Amino acid sequence: MINKIIPISYEGYNGSGNSETFFFKDSPEICIHKRPLVLICPGGGYEFLSDREGESIAFKFNSFGYHAAIIYYSVAPATYPTQLLEVSAAVKYFKDHAEEYHIDPDRIVIYGASAGAHAAADYATGYFRNEVTSVLKVSSDYLKPAGMILAYPVITSGPFAHRGSFDNLLGELKDDTKMLAYLSIENRITKETPPAFIWHTFPDGCVPVENSLLLAEAMKKENIPFELHIFPSGDHGLGLADEITLSPNRTEINRGAAQWIDLCRVWLNDIFGPLA
């Protein structure tokens, strides 16, 4: 296992964001030599980064044969677009170093949970923006992800918003209607948006299920493929929904919702094809 902390870096950046790798070593005994990569954005309302949505998720994707890396993006008081640039810079780094780490650069997907799913979806719908490509000095095609995996995502700043996430993300601009509308991901779906795997629970009391429904509706309008699972029970922030990500509150075990990771594995195989 290649486990490294890699500082995020781009011109003009003075933050402290970094990525942590969970990569397979290349071996002549194994026929897989270039692996897909899942980049992970933990949740936490842009206030903190949840440990329950980081390493355990990475290890699970490792168990499927994928490289994984956690992006520790900045949270409040850092404001937008810092997070977009950090995630974009992390993607660029792993594309630039694909040969070194035996990554298949055409098979990189981004995962996010809750507010981390907003960061992931913001990247997946904004990687081609001039403020990204000009800072990183790359083409938009270079940065395009192959897909996005969104767990109980923060999507909309409208009536079904998780207001705290947008307050933290925008800081003094938290009431700026133009920025709020722009950061509603359902307003940003275009033909350049990659396919998505989305899951949510129906009774989510923190980030309403309408967030995922609005995203799915917007993707359908643009004919962008997605797979959507709405589980009938379970509150917000389930992680893997099993004992591995159980918090001290001991409320997150949900055998129905725990199916999401295996369903996601099938989806990944559909878009990536076999590992070898």
C-alpha positions as CSV (number, residue, x, y, z in Angstrom):
1,M,0.0,0.0,0.0
2,I,1.3,3.4,-0.9
3,N,0.0,5.8,1.8
4,K,1.2,9.3,1.4
5,I,0.1,12.8,2.3
6,I,0.4,15.1,-0.7
7,P,0.0,18.9,-0.2
8,I,-2.4,20.6,-2.6
9,S,-0.6,23.1,-4.7
10,Y,-1.4,25.6,-7.4
11,E,-0.3,29.1,-8.3
12,G,-1.3,31.7,-5.6
13,Y,-2.5,29.0,-3.1
14,N,-1.5,29.5,0.5
15,G,-3.9,27.1,2.1
16,S,-3.3,23.8,3.9
17,G,-5.4,21.3,2.0
18,N,-3.9,18.0,1.1
19,S,-4.7,14.5,-0.2
20,E,-4.0,11.1,1.3
21,T,-3.4,8.2,-0.9
22,F,-4.5,4.6,-0.4
23,F,-2.9,3.1,-3.5
24,F,-1.9,-0.4,-4.5
25,K,1.7,-1.1,-5.3
26,D,2.4,-2.4,-8.8
27,S,3.4,-6.1,-8.8
28,P,4.5,-8.5,-11.6
29,E,2.5,-11.1,-9.8
30,I,-0.8,-9.3,-10.5
31,C,-2.2,-8.7,-14.0
32,I,-3.8,-5.3,-13.1
33,H,-1.2,-2.6,-13.7
34,K,-3.3,0.5,-14.1
35,R,-6.2,0.9,-11.7
36,P,-9.2,3.3,-11.6
37,L,-9.0,5.9,-8.9
38,V,-11.8,7.1,-6.6
39,L,-11.2,10.5,-5.1
40,I,-13.1,11.0,-1.8
41,C,-14.5,14.3,-0.4
42,P,-15.7,13.7,3.2
43,G,-18.8,15.6,4.5
44,G,-19.1,17.9,7.4
45,G,-21.2,20.9,6.3
46,Y,-18.1,22.8,5.1
47,E,-17.4,23.2,8.9
48,F,-15.3,20.1,9.5
49,L,-14.4,16.9,7.6
50,S,-16.0,13.7,8.9
51,D,-13.7,10.8,9.7
52,R,-16.6,8.5,9.1
53,E,-16.6,9.4,5.4
54,G,-12.9,9.2,4.7
55,E,-10.6,6.2,5.4
56,S,-13.4,3.6,5.8
57,I,-14.8,4.6,2.4
58,A,-11.3,4.5,0.9
59,F,-10.7,1.0,2.3
60,K,-14.0,-0.2,0.9
61,F,-13.1,0.9,-2.6
62,N,-9.6,-0.6,-2.1
63,S,-11.4,-4.0,-1.4
64,F,-12.9,-3.7,-4.9
65,G,-9.5,-3.3,-6.5
66,Y,-9.6,0.5,-6.9
67,H,-7.0,3.1,-5.9
68,A,-8.5,5.6,-3.5
69,A,-7.4,9.0,-2.2
70,I,-9.1,11.4,0.3
71,I,-9.1,15.1,-0.5
72,Y,-8.9,17.1,2.7
73,Y,-10.3,20.3,1.3
74,S,-10.6,23.6,3.3
75,V,-13.6,24.3,5.4
76,A,-14.8,27.5,7.1
77,P,-13.5,30.2,7.4
78,A,-12.2,29.4,3.9
79,T,-14.8,30.3,1.4
80,Y,-15.7,29.5,-2.2
81,P,-14.1,29.0,-4.7
82,T,-11.2,27.7,-2.6
83,Q,-12.7,24.2,-2.4
84,L,-13.3,24.0,-6.1
85,L,-9.7,24.9,-6.9
86,E,-8.4,22.5,-4.3
87,V,-10.4,19.5,-5.6
88,S,-9.4,20.5,-9.2
89,A,-5.7,20.7,-8.2
90,A,-5.9,17.3,-6.6
91,V,-7.4,15.8,-9.7
92,K,-4.7,17.4,-11.8
93,Y,-2.0,16.1,-9.6
94,F,-3.1,12.5,-9.9
95,K,-3.5,12.9,-13.7
96,D,0.0,14.3,-13.9
97,H,1.4,11.5,-11.8
98,A,-0.8,8.7,-13.2
99,E,2.2,6.8,-14.5
100,E,4.1,7.0,-11.2
101,Y,1.1,5.6,-9.2
102,H,-0.2,3.2,-11.9
103,I,-3.5,5.1,-12.2
104,D,-5.7,4.8,-15.3
105,P,-6.2,8.6,-16.0
106,D,-9.3,7.9,-18.0
107,R,-11.0,6.1,-15.1
108,I,-11.1,8.7,-12.3
109,V,-14.3,9.2,-10.4
110,I,-15.1,11.6,-7.5
111,Y,-17.0,10.5,-4.4
112,G,-18.6,12.9,-1.9
113,A,-20.9,12.6,1.1
114,S,-23.3,15.3,2.3
115,A,-21.4,18.7,1.9
116,G,-18.5,16.7,0.4
117,A,-20.9,15.5,-2.3
118,H,-21.6,19.2,-3.0
119,A,-17.9,19.8,-3.3
120,A,-17.6,16.7,-5.6
121,A,-20.6,17.8,-7.7
122,D,-19.4,21.4,-7.9
123,Y,-16.2,20.0,-9.3
124,A,-17.9,17.6,-11.7
125,T,-20.1,20.5,-13.1
126,G,-17.5,23.2,-12.9
127,Y,-14.1,21.6,-13.9
128,F,-14.3,23.4,-17.3
129,R,-14.7,26.9,-15.9
130,N,-12.1,29.5,-16.9
131,E,-11.2,30.3,-13.3
132,V,-10.2,26.6,-12.9
133,T,-8.4,26.0,-16.2
134,S,-6.6,29.3,-16.2
135,V,-5.2,28.9,-12.6
136,L,-4.2,25.2,-13.2
137,K,-3.1,25.9,-16.8
138,V,-4.8,22.8,-18.3
139,S,-7.6,22.1,-20.7
140,S,-11.0,21.3,-19.5
141,D,-10.8,17.9,-21.1
142,Y,-7.8,17.0,-19.0
143,L,-9.8,17.6,-15.8
144,K,-13.1,15.9,-16.7
145,P,-14.0,13.1,-14.3
146,A,-15.4,9.8,-15.6
147,G,-18.2,9.9,-13.0
148,M,-19.4,11.1,-9.6
149,I,-20.7,9.1,-6.6
150,L,-22.9,11.2,-4.3
151,A,-24.0,10.0,-0.9
152,Y,-27.0,11.9,0.6
153,P,-25.7,15.0,-1.2
154,V,-26.2,18.7,-0.5
155,I,-27.4,20.0,-3.9
156,T,-29.8,22.9,-3.7
157,S,-29.7,26.3,-2.0
158,G,-33.4,26.6,-2.5
159,P,-36.3,25.6,-0.2
160,F,-34.8,22.2,0.6
161,A,-31.3,23.5,1.4
162,H,-29.0,22.5,4.2
163,R,-28.5,26.1,5.0
164,G,-25.5,25.6,7.2
165,S,-23.4,24.3,4.4
166,F,-24.0,27.3,2.2
167,D,-23.5,29.7,5.1
168,N,-20.1,28.1,5.8
169,L,-19.2,27.9,2.1
170,L,-20.0,31.6,1.3
171,G,-19.2,33.3,4.5
172,E,-20.1,37.0,4.1
173,L,-21.7,36.3,0.8
174,K,-24.2,33.8,2.4
175,D,-27.2,35.9,1.3
176,D,-25.9,36.7,-2.2
177,T,-28.8,35.4,-4.3
178,K,-26.7,35.1,-7.5
179,M,-24.0,33.0,-5.7
180,L,-26.7,30.8,-4.0
181,A,-28.4,30.2,-7.4
182,Y,-25.0,29.3,-9.0
183,L,-24.1,26.9,-6.2
184,S,-27.4,25.0,-6.6
185,I,-26.0,22.1,-8.6
186,E,-29.3,21.3,-10.2
187,N,-28.9,24.6,-12.1
188,R,-25.5,23.5,-13.5
189,I,-26.2,20.3,-15.3
190,T,-25.0,20.4,-18.9
191,K,-23.9,17.9,-21.6
192,E,-20.4,18.1,-20.0
193,T,-21.7,16.6,-16.7
194,P,-20.4,13.0,-16.1
195,P,-22.7,10.2,-15.1
196,A,-23.6,9.8,-11.5
197,F,-24.4,7.2,-8.8
198,I,-26.6,8.9,-6.2
199,W,-28.1,7.6,-3.0
200,H,-30.2,9.0,-0.2
201,T,-32.6,8.0,2.6
202,F,-36.2,9.0,2.4
203,P,-36.6,10.4,5.9
204,D,-33.2,12.3,6.0
205,G,-33.9,15.1,8.5
206,C,-30.7,17.1,7.8
207,V,-30.4,17.1,4.0
208,P,-33.8,16.5,2.6
209,V,-34.2,13.8,-0.1
210,E,-35.4,16.4,-2.5
211,N,-31.8,17.4,-3.0
212,S,-31.1,14.1,-4.8
213,L,-34.5,14.2,-6.6
214,L,-33.8,17.7,-8.0
215,L,-30.4,16.6,-9.2
216,A,-31.8,13.5,-10.9
217,E,-34.5,15.5,-12.6
218,A,-31.9,18.0,-13.9
219,M,-29.7,15.2,-15.2
220,K,-32.7,13.5,-16.9
221,K,-33.5,16.8,-18.7
222,E,-30.0,16.8,-20.1
223,N,-30.0,13.1,-20.9
224,I,-27.1,12.5,-18.5
225,P,-27.1,8.9,-17.2
226,F,-27.5,8.4,-13.5
227,E,-28.4,5.6,-11.0
228,L,-30.5,6.8,-8.0
229,H,-31.3,4.8,-4.9
230,I,-33.7,6.1,-2.3
231,F,-33.8,3.9,0.8
232,P,-37.0,4.0,2.9
233,S,-35.4,4.3,6.3
234,G,-32.3,5.9,7.9
235,D,-31.3,9.4,8.9
236,H,-28.5,11.5,7.5
237,G,-24.8,10.7,7.5
238,L,-24.9,6.9,7.4
239,G,-21.5,6.4,5.9
240,L,-21.3,2.7,5.0
241,A,-24.5,2.2,7.1
242,D,-22.8,-0.7,8.9
243,E,-20.6,-1.3,12.0
244,I,-17.5,0.0,10.3
245,T,-18.7,3.6,10.3
246,L,-20.9,3.4,13.4
247,S,-20.7,6.6,15.5
248,P,-20.9,6.7,19.4
249,N,-24.6,7.5,18.9
250,R,-25.0,4.0,17.4
251,T,-27.8,5.0,15.1
252,E,-26.3,4.4,11.7
253,I,-26.6,0.7,11.1
254,N,-29.2,0.2,8.3
255,R,-29.0,-3.1,6.4
256,G,-31.1,-1.7,3.5
257,A,-29.0,1.4,2.9
258,A,-25.8,-0.6,3.5
259,Q,-26.4,-2.1,0.0
260,W,-25.4,1.1,-1.6
261,I,-21.7,0.3,-1.8
262,D,-22.2,-3.1,-3.6
263,L,-24.7,-1.4,-5.9
264,C,-22.1,1.2,-6.6
265,R,-19.5,-1.5,-7.4
266,V,-21.8,-2.8,-10.1
267,W,-22.3,0.8,-11.4
268,L,-18.5,1.3,-11.5
269,N,-18.0,-1.9,-13.4
270,D,-20.7,-0.8,-15.9
271,I,-18.9,2.5,-16.6
272,F,-15.3,1.3,-16.3
273,G,-15.5,-2.3,-17.5
274,P,-13.5,-5.0,-15.8
275,L,-10.4,-4.1,-13.9
276,A,-8.2,-6.4,-16.0
